């Protein structure tokens, strides 16, 4: 019985150390807000949230036949010079990684557009300056 207990203790100390070998660490994901009119930078590149082109998402508290979508315009900068403008479309409730829009790629990180906020609420009018995009940096 004594050897059996020692064997069990030995197994439980060996298995966890072998299970941790080969584990690769991934850089952390960061979700941040990018307010309308503001720019965020990675190295010598930047992305600016220029404005909302369309917000036809179905408001909270309303039953809609079509879920709608939101379109925004972002500017891509390199060395503080506008390189191009890009229109991004967000589908409601689709925040899976595969559906995120790639906004900017640098040598070390990538910025993805996650969602447009705030989400429309029935009966409430939004000030255009209230909009922001949630971005994922990894």
Secondary structure in CASP SS format (residue, H / E / C, confidence):
PFRMAT SS
TARGET T0000
AUTHOR 0000-0000-0000
METHOD secondary structure of the structure
MODEL  1
X C 1.00
X H 1.00
X H 1.00
X H 1.00
X H 1.00
X H 1.00
X H 1.00
X H 1.00
X H 1.00
X H 1.00
X H 1.00
X H 1.00
X H 1.00
X H 1.00
X H 1.00
X H 1.00
X H 1.00
X H 1.00
X H 1.00
X C 1.00
X C 1.00
X C 1.00
X C 1.00
X C 1.00
X C 1.00
X C 1.00
X C 1.00
X C 1.00
X C 1.00
X E 1.00
X E 1.00
X E 1.00
X E 1.00
X E 1.00
X E 1.00
X C 1.00
X C 1.00
X C 1.00
X E 1.00
X E 1.00
X E 1.00
X E 1.00
X C 1.00
X C 1.00
X E 1.00
X E 1.00
X E 1.00
X E 1.00
X E 1.00
X E 1.00
X E 1.00
X E 1.00
X E 1.00
X E 1.00
X E 1.00
X C 1.00
X C 1.00
X C 1.00
X C 1.00
X E 1.00
X C 1.00
X C 1.00
X C 1.00
X C 1.00
X C 1.00
X C 1.00
X C 1.00
X C 1.00
X E 1.00
X E 1.00
X E 1.00
X E 1.00
X E 1.00
X E 1.00
X E 1.00
X E 1.00
X E 1.00
X E 1.00
X C 1.00
X C 1.00
X E 1.00
X E 1.00
X E 1.00
X E 1.00
X E 1.00
X E 1.00
X E 1.00
X E 1.00
X E 1.00
X E 1.00
X E 1.00
X C 1.00
X C 1.00
X C 1.00
X C 1.00
X C 1.00
X H 1.00
X H 1.00
X H 1.00
X C 1.00
X E 1.00
X E 1.00
X E 1.00
X E 1.00
X E 1.00
X C 1.00
X C 1.00
X C 1.00
X C 1.00
X E 1.00
X E 1.00
X E 1.00
X E 1.00
X E 1.00
X E 1.00
X E 1.00
X E 1.00
X C 1.00
X C 1.00
X C 1.00
X E 1.00
X C 1.00
X C 1.00
X C 1.00
X C 1.00
X C 1.00
X C 1.00
X H 1.00
X H 1.00
X H 1.00
X C 1.00
X E 1.00
X E 1.00
X E 1.00
X E 1.00
X E 1.00
X E 1.00
X C 1.00
END
